[in-house]
């Protein structure tokens, strides 16, 4: 049966890879020329931790059990999500039960790692190199030897460690992180036995968020002739060269997949969602809190909402999430929700222009809408060209940056999928695929029967 | 008074009681009540132990703050 090598490029954009920079990425181009490729519809919302796990489980966010980066624990405190929040089986769980070996490196939401048949190193939600970031634990020293422990999992170190970094330093850190990760991966690729090899690169996401306006001439805050004009392309070229080195080490029967979890889109600005809800009279803050935050930029926390008077409140850093106070609206829930959708869709851009805003009801996205973290509405302002800012203390409806700095691009709804396998007949550009279809496709190539609880079908003809 | 003697009554369907009665034969349980008590204890103990594991903190306070700061700096925390 076949082996699969999956090279993940977080946030890789179809328009850049398939078209704009295709000729400058020779290894990816070769895979596209010899294999098949498609635009990949990401999860709703296209959040990194949710999307990669949908790809590697075939499940929707409610089945995965993760709605955002945080959740409320039983005491009501806000906690960071971890692998413990994941309710469904991921591909390595299924492979382990079938006695097949997975090497999973830097796949989002794998900290703390779980025992598996194979090797696992956790992701950017890892606090430091510790006993829970690698399985088997004997490999911990190997990770430490890579050089810079602070940068092994992510480039963001501390609150002032990312958005306020000078661009040159951000690029340097991204390259250093990727170099360490690849050095470790190459060693395992050669020395270990495996059936499935997963390697996820997060650097592309980090650079695109921050440096988009340096190359995109249509960006409203474009920096003309910037020194960093080619930085994102150069990083793609670097990854492509690395990919070539990995491919050279594979045998010809290994299927190669290059995929991203979502794309990226220039960000016009942010819509201050809670300012809007307050202005509409839907969100009411406790009086004493209002006095306390006067003139300050603060995050809205639920304790400061006057639940007796509030009908809805918002969250979400790129897409917006709206929670409706069901106790307050009661039987009027359906009518109120429809009204809210109409009103959200009519919010204009900062120049008064009409936005192409998409609003999704919970039941349109999630199979199970009963979880307390499940938002009633998920909003893509102008199809994600406008982000959401849930902070309080900004004047008016629009803002350009938060207290921690500005980014110039956000996640878009479509990522990339490229596959090459020996003897494949379906070639070239194929119809768009759903991100969850990757899972049954992987299982099929690996010769494993699809479990009955995975409803989605594999990619046709692959 | 020990726990075993300090008892109360719960209702279960007669058909279920009959099934349990049959199952008790030759198993060492001398009554439907003792069988049901045993099963419920087993179930509760499994559930409680699962809850303890689930609520065990993944991150130390310091680690949690470190990751939160990273996420805030990435714009991923609201």
Interface residues (C-beta under 8 A of the other chain):
Chain A: X47 X68 X69 X70 X73 X74 X79 X80 X82 X84 X111 X112 X124 X125 X126 X127 X128 X132 X154 X156 X157 X158 X159 X160 X161 X162 X163 X206 X209 X299 X315 X316 X317 X318 X388 X390 X402 X404 X407
Chain B: X54 X55 X58 X59 X63 X64 X66 X67 X68 X69 X70 X71 X72 X73 X74 X75 X76 X77 X78
